[in-house]
Every structure is written in C-alpha cells, then in structure tokens.
Amino acid sequence: MNFTLETTDSLSKARAGVIETDHGSIQTPIFMPVGTIGSVKGVHQHELKEQVKAQIILGNTYHLYLRPKTDILEKVGGLHKFIGWDKPILTDSGGFQVYSLSQMRKLNEQGVTFQSHIDGSKHLFTPESAIDIQRQIGGDIIMAFDECTPYPCDYNYAKKSLALTHRWLKRCCDHFDKQPPLYDYTQAFFPIVQGSTYKDLRADSAKVIRDFDREGNAIGGLSVGEPAEEMYGMTDVVTDILPIGKPRYLMGVGTPANVLECIGLGIDMFDCVMPTRNARHGMLFTQNGIINIKNAKWKDDFSAIDDSFPCLTSNNYSKAYLRHLFVTKELLGLQIATLHNLTFYLWLVGQAREQIQAGTFRAWKDKMVKQVQIRL
C-alpha cells in the first residue's frame, strides 16, 4: 500500500490524497460503506460501484468469522471472490464487536473469550488469531486487535486498557510480519489509537502508534456515546501527532456533520453504519438537511427525493412515492433510501476533496455543517 498526500488546506488540517492498493486506488477523504457480513445491506455490488461510487468497503472480522466461517472464505480465495467485489476491502479486527458484547465476554492478557450471539458457543480472539482471521478474509487493509473502552470510562481503567492495547499491538505486529498473505496481493496493517476521552492518554497512544511506523493509522474508541465536541477534541490532539505522510482512519464516524468536521481535523478515512441503518428507518441525509420520509408532510410531495446531487435513485423517485413504500412496508423503499444515503455520503466526501483542492474547504465546510443538520 502507498499513500500520496496531494493537497493540504491552508485554513484547516484537511487533506486530499490517494491510497494505492493492489485492488485499486482510493481518493481521500473517503467514506467506506459497511458490509458487515459481506453485504452492504440491501445494495448490489454493481450499485455500489456504478451509482454509489464506493471505492472501498468494510468487512467485519467477528461476523465473518462466525458466518460463513473463515475456512469457507479461504477455500474460495478470500472475501473479494466470495462476494464478487474487485475493489479494496478493509477489515476491522473484531475488537469493537467484542466491546459491544460486554456481558458475554472475558478479557485478559491472552485475549478475549466471548460467546457467539448466534448460538452461545465460546470462542477466543487473541492478537495473533485476529491477524490470522483477517489474513483468511483477505482485506487489503487489516486492523490491530485492541480493547475499545466504553464512555464514560474511569481514567485508571482507560490507562490500564491502553497499556494492554499497546502490548497487544506489539504481538499483532510481530505475528503480521511473520505471516505472509494467503492470496496473490499484499495487505497493509493499521494500529489503532485508544485512550478514551483523556487528552494525555490519546497523545501517549498516538506517539506509540506513530513509532510503530506502519502503513497507516486508525483512531478508535470514539463515537461510543461521548459528546461530539469530545470526539473532535480527541481527534485534533491525535492528528497533530500521527505522521503526515500516512492515511488516518477515524473508526465508526459518523453523521455528515461529524465527517465534515473531522475532515477539517485531518482525517482521511471514515466508516459508519449510519447511512444504511438510518435509511432503513426512513431517515434520509441531504445537503439541505435531514428528512424523515415517514412523516405525513411528504405524502403529496411529488418532487424528487433529492435533485441537488447526481444520483439516479434520488433524482428519479418522488418523496411521496418513497413515503408510500415505507408506509406499505415495501422492501423497495429500504433499498431506495439506502442507495440515496450511501450516494450522498460518497458525494459529500467527494465534494470535500474538490474544495480542499480548490483552497475553499473551510468556508464550504462551515456552511455545509449547518445545512446538513437542519430537520426538514
């Protein structure tokens, strides 16, 4: 993997660059649709490529390990071949899912023992096994195994957890460097900055991660319930320390406003289930604000869902029709809303890239952050 930094905004820390992988290039800043179990819910792979313009998608190690199981993926030659996707894939390490199963897991120096949410069976994830599983899945970018602390989090617990995450990182790196890729392409490895919402811990972690000198770096443990200003504050601290010449990935973030603000803080990569999950509940994101399509006010609004950006779905169907589909519980409604939201997110980061390159990002971002939060 190679990262080229092309442009830096003069009034913020926003950057535009290109990540090169064996499955293609990624123009940053970028948003990655989440394909948890090898599928971005309700969307065909050809729609992701041709309409959404996704350049990279995310797969989930915990879920793919349980189903279809990694031996199946290795048999077929990895996740790319299993799902028919020839562009880059990033896999998380399963750490966040283990965090979310706090009542069903035990954590110690070795790793994490957890119960499957499917059948209650017991499993062990260690730093080494997380690397092996991600080798089998075959992501172009794979993540370190870490502990994601909850919010709020006691300082002493956050400090102990961070030390454990750093010890696990050393084991991940050692194992990754000993194990060659299983398939005919290379994989990049990203450590993860942790430290809860404590600036000193975040700074310490960023320095440790920087010194590992891997292909890119991630920031985890945010967007877990803390106020947005805390998220921005932690991100600002970390991006001042992480290397300029390597991509920075903020995990699990977020709303359109969150994405724009964090681009301004120097983040290059984002993922979040929000555009797909919220779409299934009738929430649409637009550059003019947020629409709850199930509201009665849209029942006789025959204007396009959103004609303010290029999207066949958004331009060709009316709000009244989409509301009708939701009211009647027609599956097509979920598909249309999902395609709209994903296309909007990819359009938004593409616009941010253009503004950075034009030297107009700061003023545009400040205006857009206000607009995208309006409830229509």
WOLIN-V692201 format. One record per run of one state. SS is the DSSP state (a for helix, b for strand, c for the rest). FROM is the first residue (numbers start at 1). TO is the last residue. If there is no record, write none. Layout:
BEGIN
SS_FROM_TO + SS_FROM_TO
END
This chain:
BEGIN
c_1_1 + b_2_8 + c_9_14 + b_15_21 + c_22_23 + b_24_28 + c_29_29 + b_30_34 + c_35_44 + a_45_52 + c_53_55 + b_56_60 + a_61_66 + c_67_69 + a_70_76 + c_77_78 + a_79_83 + c_84_87 + b_88_92 + c_93_94 + a_95_100 + c_101_101 + a_102_104 + b_105_107 + c_108_110 + b_111_115 + c_116_121 + b_122_126 + a_127_137 + c_138_140 + b_141_143 + c_144_154 + a_155_178 + c_179_187 + b_188_193 + c_194_198 + a_199_212 + c_213_215 + b_216_219 + c_220_227 + a_228_239 + c_240_246 + b_247_250 + c_251_252 + b_253_253 + c_254_255 + a_256_263 + c_264_268 + b_269_271 + c_272_273 + a_274_280 + c_281_282 + b_283_286 + c_287_288 + b_289_292 + c_293_295 + a_296_298 + c_299_303 + b_304_304 + c_305_311 + a_312_316 + c_317_317 + b_318_318 + a_319_327 + c_328_330 + a_331_358 + c_359_360 + a_361_371 + c_372_374 + b_375_375 + c_376_376
END
